[in-house]
Amino acid sequence: MQYSSISDIYEANTSVRTKLKQALASVNEQQAKVRPDGENWSIAEVAEHVSIVGNGMYRICAKLLSKAEAAGQSSDGAIDLTTFGARIGEIAEIKLEAPELVRPTGTKSIEESLASLDETENSFRALLPIFEKFTTDPAKFPHPYLGDMTAVEWLAMYGLHEGRHLRQIKNILKKMG
């Protein structure tokens, strides 16, 4: 995870999103609902979870950026995610339990989750100029496993979270043969 600018994070997130959409597009209706041995969620449920979390991350970023904008905290464009990267590394391979708030209901199709993901992606695009103009370092919002995070860290986490679940989807597909 090497980011030197907000644009780098957006590019990485777009790349992961493209791969996630491609993987989900290859899943048929029957595959979407299967829970192979060792898996708590089906692919449709993983997609629903990713869409719920993505929307939540957008709302967190918008709130933190709003605070920065109201305080007039201009950014020089520099970002440093060294500490965040170390914290991410600590949980990268650990299976985490999703908080109740972001667990899938099992009622959404992959198509519905993809539509929600597209809406969130468009909302994040609208935040780009605000991310580039204002610093959010003083304002933070807690993550259940990583502690307090800035909007820039949440933005990076947005793509990393999708990447984590893209790997999960690929593993589920392998188990189905």
Helices and strands as residue ranges (DSSP letters): H 6-25, H 29-33, H 43-71, H 82-91, G 100-102, H 110-133, E 141-143, E 147-149, H 151-176
